[in-house]
């Protein structure tokens, strides 16, 4: 964890605990741990800040489910959110993952309903904003609207990567990509996940995940103990994941650079 994220995590904890001595400056630092909010100017963020609410996001919490009216938009700071589609038979497939780089629950029309479920996968904090306030800010134009449109383009790149990866890669590559996507949004190299969770999100049998994780461990790429995966060789994981993971990252980065 770098110094910036240490300061931000402390700010979030202070605010949740009601530590008034933290002050507005620390609160702003906490909000800026989310990349979209950090991209705003200080004046733009201050104008929005009175509407933002810092909330704890415990693991397993459903922010909303398919078909729900979306009441809040969430800007994660150090939490990781899994976006999931639930089939009629109850089977769950992960369609995307969101961390401090993004936003969850953008509903631009008053009658809009959620087309997926949003579940907290890694506990942390985030700032939430009422969707009616977000709509007003979006349709007024300005920096936040521009950031949301940029992020939407990056999200489409992630979805394209996910679809391609589900069809044209091995289970080991799928597992590498899945772990790397979370590592990109984490503050260290240790991930608290279970094989059952991974199997559900990838839509494969748990035995397949066990075998793939064993191969990666034998190659020295990861270490695994019950409920925790530690990535030992990031470069090796990226090489093993192949072009699908790198392609998605490059597309998203390229769109951000063009929008800048």
N, C-alpha and C positions, 0 to 999 in steps of 0.2 A: 504494500500500500504506500503510495507516494505521499508527500507532505500535503499536497492540495486535497487529496481525498481524505486524509486523516483529519484535517481541519474541518472539512465539510461534514464528515460523519459525526464529529464532535458537536458541530453546530446543530445538526439534526437532533441528536440526543438531548442537547440542552433545551431546544425548543419543545420537544415532546414532554420533557420533565417540567416545563414551565419555568425555566431559569431566566428570569427577567434581566439578569445582568448581561446576558448574551447580547441584547440590543439588536437594533435593526441591521447594523452592519454585518453581524454574524449571520442573521437570518438571510440576508441577501447572498452571502457566501454559500449557505446551504442550498438555496434555490439554484445557484449557478453550478451546482454539481450536475444538474441535468443539462445536457449539451444544447438543447433547443432554447432553454431559458438563458443559458450563458451567452448565447449568440445575440441576445437583445442588448441594446445599450442600457446603461444604468438608469436613465430617465424612463425608457420604455418599461423596464422591469419594475421600477418603483411605481409606475402608473398602474401596473397589473397586480402588484404585490398584495394589496389589501383584499383582493379576491382569492388569492391562493391560500390554501390550508395545508399545513404540514400534517401528514398522517403516517402512522405506523402501518406497514404492510406485512402481516405475518404469513408465513409459508402456508399454502393451502387455501388462503382466502380467495373467494370468487368475487372479483370486482363487479362483474355482471355476467349473465349467461345468455345464450342464444335466445333471441326473441324478446329480451328485456328492453325496456326503455332506458337509455343510457343517461343517468342523472349527472355523472361526473366524468371529466377527462382527467387522466392521471399522467403526471410527469415524474417517472421514477428517478430516484437519485442513486441509491445503492441496492435497490431491489431488482429482481429479474421477473418479468411477467411472461407467461406462456399463453399464446393465443391458440385456442383449440376449437376444432369442429367436431361435434358429436353426431354420430350417425344414428339412424332410427333404432338400430339394435343396441345402442349404448356404447359402441366402440368409439374411442377417442383418437383423433389424429392431430398432432401439432402442425399448425400452418405457418407460424412465425414466432419469434421470440423478441422481446423488447427489454432494454435496460436503460441506462442513463443517457443513451444516445437518442431516445425517442419519446413517444407519447402513445397512450392507450385510451381509446374511447372517444375518438373525434366523431361527433354526430352533428352534421351541418344542417339538418332539417328537423323541425319540431316533432314530426311524426315518425322519425327514423327509429328503427329497432335494431338491436345488435344482431349481426350476422355470424357471430362466433362467441365463444366464452373466453373470458380473460381471467386467468388463475395465477396467483402469486406462487412462483416456483422457488425463488430464493428470497428469504425474508430481508426486509430493509425498510427504507423510508421513501416517501415520494410526496409531491405536492399535487393536490387536486384542485380542480377549477370546475365550477358548475357549467354544464354544457350550454346553457342559455347565454352565459357570459362569454364563453368561447365563440359562440356563433356571432354575437354582436361584434367582438373584436375582429373575427375573421372577415366579416362582410364590410367592416370599416376599412379593410386593407391595412397596409403597414408591415412592419418587420415580422411580427408573429405569424401573420398570414403567409408571408413569403417562406418562413421557416417550415410551416406545416406543409406547404406544397412541395418543398424540397424533400422533406422527410417522406411524404407519400411516394415520391419517385423512388427513393431509396428502398422503401418497403416493397414496392413492386419488384425491384431487383432481388430482394431477399426471397420473395414468393417464387419467382422464376427459378432461382437457385434451388429452392426446396423441391419444386416439382421435378426439375431435371435430375437432382440427386436421388430422388426416390425411385427413379426408373433405370438409371444408367450407372449405378455405383454398387460396390460390394458392401456387405454388412460392416466390414472393418472401416471402409471409407465413410459410410453413414455415421458410424459411431464417432470417428475422428471429427467430422464436421459438426456433429451435435455438441460434442464437448468443447470444440474451439469457439463455437458461437456463444457459449456461456462464458468461456474464458475471456472473450472479448469484452464482456460486460461485468466481469468480476474484478475484485481488487487484489487478488492473489492468484496462486496457481492451484488452489485446492477447491474442489467442488463437492458440495454435499448432495449427492444423488444416489439413488438405489438402482439396481439393475431392473427391477420391476418398473420403476418410473421411466427409465430409458426405453424399455421394450414397449411400453404403452405409447409413448410419444412417437417412436419410430414405426409403430405398427408391425412389430416382429415378435417372435417368441422369445421369452426370457432366456432360454437355453442358447439362442443365437447370440444374444448380448454377452452371456457368460463366456462363450467361446471366443468371440471377437475381443473382449476385454482381456482374456488370457493371452491371446496372441500379442496384443499391444504391450502388455506387461512383460512378456518374454523378450520383446524387442527393446525393452528399456524406455518405452515412450511414456508409460504411466505406471503408477503404483495404485493398488486398489485394496482397500479394506472395507468392511461392511459399512455402507452408507457414505463412503468418502472416496473420491478419485483425486489423485494428485498428478498433475501433468508435469513430467520430468524433462521432456524434450519437445519444446514448442515447435521448433523448426522441423523436427522429424514428424511431428503430428501433421503439420501443414503439408509436407511432402507426401505423406501417406494419404491424406484426404484428397489430394489431386486437384485438378483444375476447377472442379465444381465449387469448392470453397473459395479458392483464390479468385475465380471469375466473379462470384457474387460480391466479394469485397471490392474488387477493382471497379465493377460497374457502379456500386454505390458511391465509392470515393470519387469516381469520375463525374458523376452527376452533381455531387456536392461542390467540386471544383468549378464546374461550369456555371453553377448557380451563384457562386461567390462573387 
